[in-house]
Amino acid sequence: MLKWVIVGGGIQGITVASFLLKKKKTSTNQLRIIDPNPNPLDNWKRCTSSISMPHLRSPSVHHIDTEPFSLQSFSKKEHKYHPNTDFYGRYKRPSLEMFNDHCDHLMEELDIPQSYVASKVKNIEKKDGYWRVHLQSGEVLETEKVVIAIGISDQLHLPDWSKDLKQDHPNSLYHVFDKDLPLLESMIAPFIIIGGGITATHLAIKLASLFPGEVTMLKRHPFRVHDFDSNPEWLGPKRRQPFVQIKDYEKRRKTIRAARHKGSIPSELRNRLSHLVRTEKLKIEDGTVKDYKVQPNKVELFLDNGESIIGGTILLATGFEQGLPGREWLEPVIKQENLPCAKCGYPIVNNMLEWAPNLFVSGALAELEVGPIARNISGARVAANIISSI
């Protein structure tokens, strides 16, 4: 009999695991972390690597360890890091390399790989007072407690016009977070990036360095410039206390939507884009794709403003579908275990993030309780702290 099973081996799940192990709430022998990827944090590393994100948007106190200044302490012990380059700006935003090294160091220290199981969850059921977690491999894990810490990263959003193009001409269009994304260097220039948020921006900067003058960024709205993707006050009681006092979950959902700076970028990235435009390494266009025409080795996109753009490869940086994570296996569990949900389909949980006795949630599934930061590293820390205090 296990003590804890965590469904999800990304930032959310590994943060919960780290807190449980550090606070001696379990041991690696009594813990299992279930995720379809071969290793913990594989999906995080793949997505951030594909856009060559140099620094995180989050400040240095947001990471997977329990102590807020753990990352800064780690950087001082490892002499290969430099405070002027590996911590950016007033919020000391860490370099991606250092953040990942810190994650790897902590996982090795806690022996987290010993608890990791590379498989998908098929079903979860309550039986004889315990939870049984059925895996697609056929294995069944019996455990006292379960944490569902899955995200929406496998629910890629493709605009309607792009679905037909992807089906008929798969090599001309990719979502930047496609698991089978080829090397950018192997793709046909010129490039058109669809999107105006932080992913599109990092991608544009990367491509402009590889293919200067052959990259166009197509966005639907003016740049939304914010340091973070929601107000930092959501990290503390000033915003969260009034939020959890809202009894109407539709109002909570509206509050979350209003609080998120969706598709926003920090000011230094906006400045870098401006420099690339001035030096003619990048073009930026405003408009929405209405139709397309395929030509030999290129695609012409027709925009709503009457103009058109021709590209050899189209890269979508259009984010993710916002539906319930893990819908395929989770919806049957919701019906089977009679789990309460709001009209948006997301869990209604108590202040301990408990959906049913000894069934907890983190990340996107916890946002109706944690608020707009739930999906971020800061939200992972909030959820992990709550769950590990039980």
C-alpha positions as CSV (number, residue, x, y, z in Angstrom):
1,M,0.0,0.0,0.0
2,L,1.4,3.4,-1.1
3,K,0.8,6.6,0.9
4,W,0.7,9.0,-2.0
5,V,0.2,8.8,-5.8
6,I,0.7,12.0,-7.9
7,V,-0.7,12.0,-11.4
8,G,1.5,14.3,-13.4
9,G,5.3,14.6,-13.5
10,G,5.6,18.2,-14.6
11,I,6.3,21.3,-12.6
12,Q,3.1,21.0,-10.6
13,G,3.5,17.3,-9.7
14,I,7.2,17.5,-9.0
15,T,6.7,20.5,-6.7
16,V,4.1,18.6,-4.7
17,A,6.4,15.6,-4.5
18,S,9.3,17.8,-3.4
19,F,7.2,19.4,-0.6
20,L,5.9,16.0,0.6
21,L,9.3,14.5,0.7
22,K,11.0,17.6,2.3
23,K,8.3,17.8,5.0
24,K,8.7,14.1,5.7
25,K,5.0,13.4,4.8
26,T,6.1,10.4,2.8
27,S,9.2,8.6,1.4
28,T,10.2,7.6,-2.1
29,N,9.1,4.0,-1.4
30,Q,5.6,5.2,-0.4
31,L,5.3,7.6,-3.3
32,R,4.6,7.2,-7.0
33,I,4.5,9.9,-9.7
34,I,2.7,8.9,-12.9
35,D,3.4,10.6,-16.2
36,P,3.6,9.4,-19.8
37,N,7.0,11.0,-20.5
38,P,10.2,9.0,-20.0
39,N,11.5,11.3,-17.2
40,P,10.2,13.9,-14.7
41,L,9.9,17.4,-16.2
42,D,10.5,16.1,-19.8
43,N,7.6,18.1,-21.2
44,W,8.6,21.3,-19.5
45,K,12.2,21.0,-20.8
46,R,11.0,20.2,-24.3
47,C,8.6,23.1,-24.6
48,T,11.0,25.7,-23.1
49,S,13.9,24.4,-25.2
50,S,11.9,24.6,-28.4
51,I,11.6,28.4,-28.1
52,S,15.0,28.8,-26.5
53,M,13.6,30.8,-23.5
54,P,16.7,32.3,-21.9
55,H,15.1,33.4,-18.6
56,L,11.9,32.4,-16.8
57,R,9.2,35.0,-16.4
58,S,8.9,34.1,-12.7
59,P,11.2,35.6,-10.0
60,S,14.0,33.5,-8.4
61,V,11.9,32.6,-5.4
62,H,9.5,30.6,-7.5
63,H,10.9,27.1,-8.0
64,I,10.1,23.5,-7.0
65,D,11.9,23.5,-3.6
66,T,10.3,24.4,-0.2
67,E,12.7,27.1,0.8
68,P,12.1,30.4,-1.1
69,F,15.8,31.2,-1.5
70,S,16.9,27.7,-2.4
71,L,17.6,28.6,-6.0
72,Q,19.8,31.6,-5.0
73,S,21.7,29.4,-2.5
74,F,22.2,26.8,-5.2
75,S,23.6,29.3,-7.7
76,K,26.2,30.4,-5.1
77,K,27.3,26.8,-4.4
78,E,27.6,26.1,-8.1
79,H,30.4,28.4,-9.3
80,K,29.4,28.2,-13.0
81,Y,26.6,30.7,-12.6
82,H,27.0,34.5,-12.6
83,P,24.6,36.9,-10.8
84,N,24.7,39.4,-13.7
85,T,23.7,36.9,-16.4
86,D,21.8,34.1,-14.6
87,F,19.5,36.4,-12.7
88,Y,17.7,39.0,-14.9
89,G,16.3,42.3,-13.8
90,R,14.8,43.6,-10.5
91,Y,12.9,40.4,-9.9
92,K,16.1,38.2,-10.3
93,R,14.4,36.1,-12.9
94,P,16.6,32.9,-13.2
95,S,18.1,31.6,-16.4
96,L,16.3,28.5,-17.8
97,E,19.6,26.6,-17.6
98,M,20.1,27.4,-13.9
99,F,16.4,26.7,-13.1
100,N,16.6,23.3,-14.8
101,D,19.9,22.4,-13.1
102,H,18.4,23.3,-9.7
103,C,15.4,21.0,-10.5
104,D,17.7,18.2,-11.5
105,H,19.8,18.6,-8.4
106,L,16.8,18.6,-6.1
107,M,15.2,15.6,-7.8
108,E,18.5,13.7,-7.5
109,E,18.9,14.7,-3.8
110,L,15.3,13.5,-3.0
111,D,15.7,10.4,-5.3
112,I,12.5,11.3,-7.1
113,P,13.3,9.2,-10.2
114,Q,12.9,6.1,-7.9
115,S,9.2,7.1,-7.4
116,Y,8.6,7.9,-11.1
117,V,6.5,5.6,-13.3
118,A,6.4,6.4,-17.0
119,S,2.8,5.5,-17.9
120,K,-0.7,7.0,-18.4
121,V,-3.5,6.8,-16.0
122,K,-6.6,4.9,-17.2
123,N,-8.9,5.2,-14.2
124,I,-9.0,6.1,-10.5
125,E,-11.5,4.5,-8.2
126,K,-12.3,4.5,-4.5
127,K,-12.4,1.0,-3.0
128,D,-12.4,-0.3,0.6
129,G,-11.4,3.2,1.8
130,Y,-8.4,3.5,-0.5
131,W,-7.8,4.8,-4.0
132,R,-6.9,2.4,-6.8
133,V,-5.0,4.0,-9.7
134,H,-5.3,2.0,-12.9
135,L,-2.5,2.5,-15.4
136,Q,-2.5,1.8,-19.1
137,S,0.3,-0.6,-18.6
138,G,-2.1,-2.8,-16.6
139,E,-0.6,-2.0,-13.2
140,V,-2.9,-1.0,-10.4
141,L,-1.6,1.1,-7.6
142,E,-3.3,1.1,-4.2
143,T,-2.8,4.3,-2.2
144,E,-4.1,6.3,0.7
145,K,-4.0,9.7,-1.1
146,V,-4.0,10.9,-4.7
147,V,-3.0,14.3,-6.1
148,I,-4.1,15.0,-9.7
149,A,-1.5,17.6,-11.0
150,I,-2.0,17.5,-14.7
151,G,-2.0,20.5,-17.1
152,I,-3.3,21.4,-20.6
153,S,0.0,21.2,-22.5
154,D,-1.2,18.3,-24.6
155,Q,-4.3,20.2,-25.7
156,L,-2.8,22.4,-28.4
157,H,-5.0,25.1,-29.9
158,L,-5.1,25.2,-33.7
159,P,-7.1,27.9,-35.4
160,D,-9.9,26.5,-37.6
161,W,-8.1,27.5,-40.9
162,S,-4.9,25.7,-39.8
163,K,-6.5,22.3,-39.2
164,D,-7.2,21.6,-42.9
165,L,-3.8,22.9,-43.9
166,K,-2.1,20.7,-41.3
167,Q,-4.0,17.7,-42.5
168,D,-3.4,18.2,-46.2
169,H,0.1,19.7,-46.1
170,P,1.6,18.6,-42.7
171,N,5.1,19.8,-43.4
172,S,4.1,23.3,-44.0
173,L,2.6,24.0,-40.6
174,Y,3.4,23.1,-37.0
175,H,2.4,24.1,-33.5
176,V,5.6,25.1,-31.7
177,F,4.8,22.7,-28.9
178,D,4.2,19.7,-31.3
179,K,5.9,16.7,-29.7
180,D,7.3,15.8,-33.2
181,L,8.4,19.3,-34.0
182,P,11.4,19.0,-36.4
183,L,14.5,21.1,-35.9
184,L,13.8,24.7,-36.9
185,E,17.0,24.7,-39.0
186,S,15.6,21.9,-41.2
187,M,12.4,23.9,-42.1
188,I,11.7,25.9,-45.2
189,A,12.1,29.7,-44.9
190,P,10.6,32.2,-44.9
191,F,8.7,31.7,-41.6
192,I,5.4,33.0,-40.4
193,I,4.8,32.9,-36.6
194,I,1.1,33.1,-35.6
195,G,0.7,34.7,-32.2
196,G,1.6,37.7,-30.2
197,G,2.2,36.4,-26.7
198,I,5.4,35.3,-24.8
199,T,5.8,32.0,-26.7
200,A,5.5,33.7,-30.1
201,T,8.0,36.4,-28.9
202,H,10.7,34.0,-27.8
203,L,10.2,32.0,-31.0
204,A,10.5,35.1,-33.1
205,I,13.7,36.2,-31.4
206,K,15.2,32.7,-31.9
207,L,14.2,32.5,-35.6
208,A,15.3,36.0,-36.3
209,S,18.8,35.0,-35.2
210,L,18.8,31.9,-37.3
211,F,17.1,33.4,-40.4
212,P,17.4,37.2,-40.2
213,G,15.0,39.0,-42.5
214,E,13.0,35.8,-43.2
215,V,10.6,35.9,-40.2
216,T,7.2,37.5,-39.9
217,M,5.2,37.6,-36.7
218,L,1.5,37.8,-37.3
219,K,-0.6,38.9,-34.3
220,R,-4.3,39.8,-33.8
221,H,-3.9,42.5,-31.2
222,P,-1.4,45.1,-30.0
223,F,1.3,43.9,-27.7
224,R,0.0,43.5,-24.1
225,V,3.0,44.5,-21.9
226,H,3.0,43.2,-18.3
227,D,5.9,42.0,-16.1
228,F,3.8,38.9,-15.1
229,D,0.8,37.2,-16.4
230,S,-1.3,38.3,-13.4
231,N,-0.9,40.9,-10.7
232,P,1.7,39.8,-8.1
233,E,-0.8,40.6,-5.4
234,W,-2.5,37.3,-6.2
235,L,0.4,35.6,-4.4
236,G,-0.8,36.9,-1.1
237,P,-4.0,37.4,0.9
238,K,-4.8,40.8,-0.5
239,R,-6.4,39.3,-3.7
240,R,-6.8,35.6,-2.7
241,Q,-8.9,36.2,0.5
242,P,-11.7,38.2,-1.3
243,F,-11.5,35.6,-4.1
244,V,-12.2,32.5,-1.9
245,Q,-15.0,34.4,-0.2
246,I,-16.9,34.4,-3.6
247,K,-19.4,31.6,-3.3
248,D,-20.6,31.8,-6.9
249,Y,-18.1,29.7,-9.0
250,E,-19.1,31.4,-12.2
251,K,-18.0,34.7,-10.6
252,R,-14.8,33.1,-9.6
253,R,-14.2,32.0,-13.2
254,K,-14.9,35.5,-14.5
255,T,-12.5,36.9,-11.9
256,I,-9.8,34.5,-13.0
257,R,-10.3,35.5,-16.7
258,A,-10.2,39.2,-15.8
259,A,-7.1,38.8,-13.7
260,R,-5.0,37.0,-16.3
261,H,-2.9,39.1,-18.7
262,K,-3.5,36.6,-21.5
263,G,-1.1,36.8,-24.3
264,S,1.1,39.4,-22.6
265,I,4.9,39.9,-22.7
266,P,7.3,41.7,-20.4
267,S,8.7,45.0,-21.5
268,E,12.3,43.8,-22.2
269,L,10.9,41.3,-24.8
270,R,8.9,44.1,-26.4
271,N,12.1,46.1,-26.6
272,R,14.0,43.2,-28.2
273,L,11.3,42.8,-30.9
274,S,11.5,46.5,-31.7
275,H,15.3,46.3,-32.1
276,L,14.8,43.3,-34.5
277,V,12.3,45.2,-36.5
278,R,14.6,48.3,-36.7
279,T,17.5,46.2,-37.9
280,E,15.2,44.5,-40.5
281,K,15.7,41.0,-39.0
282,L,12.0,40.6,-38.2
283,K,8.7,41.9,-39.6
284,I,5.6,42.3,-37.4
285,E,2.1,42.3,-39.0
286,D,-1.3,42.8,-37.5
287,G,-4.2,40.7,-38.8
288,T,-6.2,37.5,-38.7
289,V,-6.0,34.7,-41.2
290,K,-9.2,34.2,-43.2
291,D,-8.0,31.8,-45.9
292,Y,-4.9,30.3,-47.5
293,K,-3.6,29.1,-50.8
294,V,-0.9,26.4,-51.1
295,Q,1.9,26.9,-53.7
296,P,5.0,24.8,-54.4
297,N,7.1,25.0,-51.2
298,K,5.1,27.9,-49.8
299,V,1.7,28.9,-48.4
300,E,0.0,32.3,-49.0
301,L,-2.1,33.5,-46.1
302,F,-5.0,35.9,-46.8
303,L,-5.7,38.3,-43.9
304,D,-8.9,40.1,-42.8
305,N,-7.3,43.5,-43.8
306,G,-7.1,42.5,-47.4
307,E,-3.3,41.8,-47.4
308,S,-1.5,38.5,-47.7
309,I,1.7,37.0,-46.4
310,I,3.8,34.2,-48.1
311,G,5.8,31.7,-46.0
312,G,7.6,28.4,-46.5
313,T,6.8,27.3,-42.9
314,I,4.0,28.4,-40.6
315,L,4.6,28.0,-36.9
316,L,1.6,28.4,-34.5
317,A,2.3,29.9,-31.1
318,T,-1.4,29.9,-30.3
319,G,-1.4,28.3,-26.9
320,F,-3.7,25.6,-25.6
321,E,-7.4,24.7,-25.5
322,Q,-8.8,25.7,-22.1
323,G,-11.0,22.7,-21.6
324,L,-10.8,20.3,-18.6
325,P,-7.3,18.7,-18.5
326,G,-7.2,15.0,-18.9
327,R,-10.8,15.0,-20.1
328,E,-10.6,11.6,-21.7
329,W,-10.0,9.6,-18.5
330,L,-11.0,12.2,-15.9
331,E,-14.7,12.8,-17.0
332,P,-15.6,9.1,-16.4
333,V,-13.9,9.4,-12.9
334,I,-16.0,12.5,-12.2
335,K,-19.2,10.6,-13.0
336,Q,-18.1,7.4,-11.3
337,E,-17.1,9.1,-8.0
338,N,-19.7,11.9,-8.2
339,L,-17.1,14.6,-7.9
340,P,-18.4,18.2,-7.7
341,C,-17.7,20.5,-10.6
342,A,-18.6,24.1,-11.6
343,K,-20.4,24.9,-14.8
344,C,-17.0,25.4,-16.5
345,G,-16.3,21.7,-15.8
346,Y,-13.5,22.4,-13.3
347,P,-13.3,20.9,-9.8
348,I,-15.0,22.4,-6.8
349,V,-12.6,21.7,-3.9
350,N,-12.3,22.7,-0.3
351,N,-9.7,25.0,1.1
352,M,-7.3,22.1,1.4
353,L,-7.6,21.5,-2.4
354,E,-9.5,18.3,-1.6
355,W,-12.0,17.2,-4.3
356,A,-13.1,14.0,-2.4
357,P,-11.7,12.5,0.8
358,N,-7.9,12.0,0.2
359,L,-8.2,13.1,-3.5
360,F,-6.4,16.4,-4.1
361,V,-5.7,18.7,-7.1
362,S,-3.0,21.0,-8.1
363,G,-2.3,23.3,-11.1
364,A,-5.1,24.1,-13.6
365,L,-7.6,21.8,-11.7
366,A,-7.1,23.9,-8.6
367,E,-7.6,27.3,-10.1
368,L,-11.2,27.8,-8.7
369,E,-9.6,27.7,-5.3
370,V,-6.1,29.0,-5.8
371,G,-7.0,31.7,-8.4
372,P,-5.3,32.9,-11.6
373,I,-1.8,31.9,-10.4
374,A,-2.7,28.2,-10.1
375,R,-1.1,27.1,-13.4
376,N,2.2,28.9,-12.7
377,I,5.2,27.9,-10.6
378,S,4.0,30.2,-7.9
379,G,0.6,28.4,-8.0
380,A,2.4,25.1,-7.8
381,R,4.1,26.2,-4.6
382,V,0.9,27.4,-3.1
383,A,-0.8,24.1,-3.8
384,A,2.1,22.0,-2.7
385,N,2.3,24.0,0.6
386,I,-1.4,23.4,1.3
387,I,-1.4,19.7,0.3
388,S,1.8,18.9,2.3
389,S,0.4,20.6,5.4
390,I,-2.2,17.8,5.8
